[in-house]
Amino acid sequence: MPAGVTDPLLWRLALDVIDAHHPDQSGRCDNLLCEHQVWPCHAARNARRALTMAGDASAETEDDRRTAGEQQGLRPRRSRSAEAA
């Protein structure tokens, strides 16, 4: 597990999903649940995002950086305990 991981459970689950979704010779996901979606399939993309959210900076992809950049205008959420302090 990489040193920067803050959510080990999410990281392990996402890694399991990535291990189950690989491209075949034609460039489509070979997992039966994906019904031959173009790879990377939805599950593989979501698993890569989950790795990033779990704190694995090596899993960050260009799509993840674009999504983060597009959301810069959003205010960060604050917890109730932070508001009470």
N, C-alpha and C positions, 0 to 999 in steps of 0.2 A: 504494500500500500504506500503511495507517495506521502511524503512528509506533510504536505499542505492540506491533506484531507481532514475536513471538519465534521463530516457525517459519514462514518464508516459503513453504516447499513445501506444508505442510499448508494454509496460508491460500489459496494459489492453487488447490489441488485442490478445497477446499471451495467456493470461489467458482465454479469450473467446474460443480460439481454443482448449486449454487443456480441458476446461469444455465440449466441444462437442465431444471429442474423449476418450471413456472409453472402457476397455476390457469387453467382454461378458464372460459367463461361460466357454467357450472353449479357452479363452486367445486371442481372435481376436478382433480387433476394431469394435465397434458396429455402427459406423458412416457409412451411406450409401455410401458416397463418397470414402471411403477407400476400399470398396469391400472385407471386411473381411481379411485385412492384419493382420499379426501377430502383436500383441501389444507389445511395443509401435510402432504405425504406423509412417510413414514418417511425417505426419502433427504434431503428438504429439512430436516427437523428435525435429522437427524444432521449435516448440513452446517453448520447454524447452530451446533450444539454445537462442531464442529471449528473454526469461525471463532473462537469464544470461547476454546477451548483453545490456539489459535495465538497468542492475545494480542490479538485484536481486540475491545476492550471494547464497541464500538458494536454488535456482533452479539449481545450478551447479551439473552436474552429472559426473560420471566417464568418459563417452564418451567425454564430453566437456573438461575435464581436459586433456585427452589424445590428443585431437585435438589441444589444446593450447600448449601442450608440444611439439608436432610434428612441430608446426609452430614457435618455438623459434628462428630458424635460419633466419627467414624473418626479413627484416628491417622494422621498423614502418613507416607508411605513415606520411608525413609532409604536413601541409596545405600550401597553397600559401602565406598566410599572415605570417606564421612562417618563410618561406624562405626569404621573403622580409625584415624581421626585422634584 
